[in-house]
Amino acid sequence: MNMYSNLDKKIVVALLRKLPLRQRVALTLRFWHNFEILEVAREINLTWDETDQLIDEGLRKLKSNCLEQPLFSRAELAYAA
């Protein structure tokens, strides 16, 4: 059984789309595909330190975007449930 609902996935994808491409790729590889930071760094051609910083910045932006504004209207949330 999948522990995440379709709504959860839609919210994550909507938040990721607000990020710059490189951050989106780094976060997706790190957390969706369970890559280690070094593996992500190799894929996007950055150093470990640069990749770690990119991921940290992306996570901060995701958190900020979550707090800033709702992603979906009440009608969209009701429809997705």
C-alpha positions as CSV (number, residue, x, y, z in Angstrom):
1,M,0.0,0.0,0.0
2,N,1.3,3.4,-1.0
3,M,1.6,5.8,2.1
4,Y,1.2,8.9,0.0
5,S,-2.1,10.0,-1.6
6,N,-2.5,11.4,-5.1
7,L,-3.1,14.8,-3.4
8,D,0.2,14.6,-1.6
9,K,2.0,13.9,-4.8
10,K,0.2,16.7,-6.6
11,I,1.2,19.1,-3.8
12,V,4.8,18.1,-4.0
13,V,5.0,18.3,-7.8
14,A,3.3,21.8,-7.7
15,L,5.8,23.0,-5.1
16,L,8.8,21.6,-7.1
17,R,7.6,23.3,-10.2
18,K,8.1,26.7,-8.5
19,L,11.9,25.9,-8.1
20,P,14.6,26.5,-10.6
21,L,15.3,23.5,-12.8
22,R,18.6,22.5,-11.2
23,Q,17.2,22.6,-7.7
24,R,14.2,20.6,-8.8
25,V,16.4,18.0,-10.4
26,A,18.7,17.8,-7.3
27,L,15.7,17.5,-4.9
28,T,14.0,14.9,-7.1
29,L,17.1,12.7,-7.3
30,R,17.9,13.1,-3.6
31,F,14.5,12.4,-2.1
32,W,12.3,10.8,-4.8
33,H,15.0,8.5,-6.1
34,N,17.0,8.2,-2.9
35,F,20.4,9.2,-4.4
36,E,23.2,10.0,-2.0
37,I,24.5,13.6,-2.3
38,L,27.6,12.5,-4.1
39,E,25.4,10.6,-6.7
40,V,23.3,13.8,-7.2
41,A,26.5,15.8,-7.5
42,R,27.8,13.5,-10.2
43,E,24.5,13.6,-12.2
44,I,24.3,17.4,-12.2
45,N,28.1,18.0,-12.5
46,L,28.6,19.9,-9.2
47,T,30.9,19.3,-6.2
48,W,29.5,17.6,-3.1
49,D,29.5,21.0,-1.3
50,E,27.7,22.8,-4.1
51,T,25.1,20.1,-4.3
52,D,24.5,20.0,-0.6
53,Q,24.1,23.8,-0.6
54,L,21.7,23.6,-3.6
55,I,19.6,21.0,-1.9
56,D,19.5,23.0,1.4
57,E,18.4,26.1,-0.5
58,G,15.8,24.2,-2.4
59,L,14.3,22.8,0.9
60,R,14.2,26.3,2.3
61,K,12.4,27.5,-0.8
62,L,9.9,24.7,-0.6
63,K,9.2,25.4,3.0
64,S,8.8,29.1,2.3
65,N,6.5,28.4,-0.6
66,C,4.4,26.1,1.6
67,L,3.9,28.8,4.1
68,E,3.4,31.7,1.6
69,Q,0.2,30.7,-0.2
70,P,-2.2,27.8,-0.6
71,L,-1.5,25.7,-3.7
72,F,-5.0,24.6,-4.4
73,S,-8.4,26.1,-3.9
74,R,-10.9,24.4,-1.6
75,A,-12.8,23.1,-4.6
76,E,-9.6,21.5,-6.0
77,L,-8.8,19.9,-2.7
78,A,-12.3,18.5,-2.4
79,Y,-12.1,17.1,-5.9
80,A,-8.8,15.5,-5.3
81,A,-9.8,13.8,-2.1
